[in-house]
Amino acid sequence: MINNLMNRAKHNYHKTADAIGDKAFRVGLALTGGFVATGVNAADYTSLITTAETDATANNSAGIAAYVTIALLGFGVGWLVTWLKR
């Protein structure tokens, strides 16, 4: 893919280089190559992202369970103290 991009760039080099300047053209070409390489590497992280989502869901569920448990214990202790005061 990069080779194809380079071949097209060489073919249209003079027309493009005259329009935007030689340095700007080379910087743009280098940035485009970097974005293509980044896009290829992004596919490698999908399994890590999926694992992180699973862990986050488990942590969220544990947090909600702890919150509900503390609320129930607080309500139960309050009810018990009220009952014992009678």
ZIMO-V543667 format. One record per residue. D_CENTER is the distance of its C-alpha to the mean C-alpha in Angstrom with 2 decimals. Layout:
# ZIMO-V543667
D_CENTER
D_CENTER
This chain:
# ZIMO-V543667
25.20
25.44
29.20
29.58
27.90
30.23
33.24
32.59
32.11
35.41
37.14
36.27
36.25
39.43
38.80
35.29
36.30
39.24
37.20
34.37
35.66
35.23
32.77
30.45
30.54
29.66
26.78
25.40
25.90
24.16
21.08
21.04
21.32
18.43
16.15
17.56
16.99
13.31
13.00
14.97
13.01
9.62
11.59
12.33
9.11
9.40
11.92
10.16
7.36
10.54
12.43
10.29
10.61
14.25
14.83
13.54
15.86
18.62
18.36
18.50
21.48
23.18
22.90
24.41
27.10
27.99
28.29
30.52
32.56
33.26
34.24
36.56
38.10
38.72
40.32
42.35
43.64
44.57
46.37
48.18
49.37
50.62
52.43
54.03
55.36
57.56
